Amino acid sequence: MDVVNSSEKLDKKQLNEYVGKRIKEERQKRKIKQNELAKKIGIQNSTLSQYENGKSEPNQEMLFKIAEALGINVSDLIPVNYRIEDNDLEKALKMARGFELEDISLLKDLMEKALSLKGVEREKFFDNIKFAIEYYDRNDKV
């Protein structure tokens, strides 16, 4: 498996190619034919071929189906610098202990909204959140 430099960010095409290559490597390692895996996860062989060649992007649900069918974790298909490590999740959970119930509810709503958005809309959503944080930080120091 190629290792992606932890500071290197891939564009969408490069990321699709990386994920596709990893799907193909894991499938071949297990001696599973492309049409067998496609059937197992409920898609056309041509769709799986597009994933493996980086021409098409599997959605999150499909990544989980592929990983499950191959007996691996989804994180095995994703470059290291795109993964959420267990210790990051653990830190987030520890931080959440300091929140009130209303705060946790708001954070849950923010996460649900972010997950419901795709592409440019999700980027705009996060840009607005970043702006709010920066605005607060600037005005809090005055």
N, C-alpha and C positions, 0 to 999 in steps of 0.2 A: 504494500500500500504506500502511495506517495504521502509524504508528510507535508502539510501546509504550514509554513512559517506562522507562528502564533500571532505576529503583528500584521500579517498579510491579509487583506480583505479581498475577496473575489467579487467580480461583477456577476450579474445574474447568469450570464452564459457560462462563465467559468464554474460557478457553483453547480449549475445543472450538469455540466460535464463531469465534475468531480463526483457528485452523487450517483450519476449514471454508471460511471466507471466502478464505483464501489459496489453497486448492486450487481453488476456483471461479475466482478471478482468473487464476491461472496456466493453467487449462484454457481459459478464454475467450480469453485473450491468444493462445493457440496455435490458436484456432478449432476446438477439439475438442469434439464434442457429448458430453453427459454419458453417453449410452448407449455411445458409442464407447470412452470412457475406462474405463467400468465393465467392458466386455467385455475390454478389453486387460489389465486387472489381475485379471480372474477373479471379479468380484462382481456382484451384482444391481444394476440401475440404482437401485432404491429405497434400497439400502445406501449408494451413493455420494451420493445426494440427502440422506440423513440426515447423512453426514459434512459435506457442504457447508453444510448448515443448522445445524450445531452440535448436532444432536439425538443423535448417536452419535459415539463416539470411535474412530478407527482405531488399531489396535494398532501397535507399532513396525514389525513386518514389513510391514504394509499401508502405513504411511507411506513406507517405502523403495520399495515397488512403485509407489505413486502418483508419487513424485518421479522415479523412473527412467522411468516412462511419459511424464512431462511433460518430461523432459530437464533436470531441475533438481536441486539438492542438497536433502536433507531440511531442512537449516537454513533454506532459503528459505521453509519453511512454518511456522516456529516463531518466536515473538517473540524479539527480540535478547537480552533478559535471561534467556532460557531456554537459550541456546546455549552450547556449550563452544567457546571460541575456540582457534584453532591454538596461540597462545602459551601458553594454559593447559595444553594437552596437552604442549607442548614443555617447560614447567616441570616437569610431573609426571614426564616421562621423564628429565629431568636429575636430579631428586631420587631417582629409582629407582636410579640408578647407585651411590648410597651404601649400598644395602641388600645384605645377604647373600642367598644363594639361598633360604634358609628364609623370610626376611622377604618376599621377592617371592612365594613360594608362598602364604604366609598372606594377603597382599594380594589375590592372584588369587582365593583361596577366598572372601574377603569380598565381592569384586565379583561373583563368580558367585552367591553366596547372595543378595545384594541384587537382582540381575537376575532371580532366580527368584521373588522376592516381588512382590506387587502391593498397591496401596492402603494400607490401614491396617497390614497386616503389614509392609510395607516401611518405613513411618513408625516403627513400633515398633522394628524392627531398627536403624534409624539413631539413634533416641532412645537405645537401649542403648549404641551405640558412643559417642555424645556424652557420655552419663553416665560411661562408663569413662574417657574423656579428661579430663573435669572432675574426676572422683575422683582420678585419677593426679596431675593438676596441683595439686590442693589438698593431697594427702598428700606430694607430692614437695617442697613448700616447707617442710614441718614439720621 
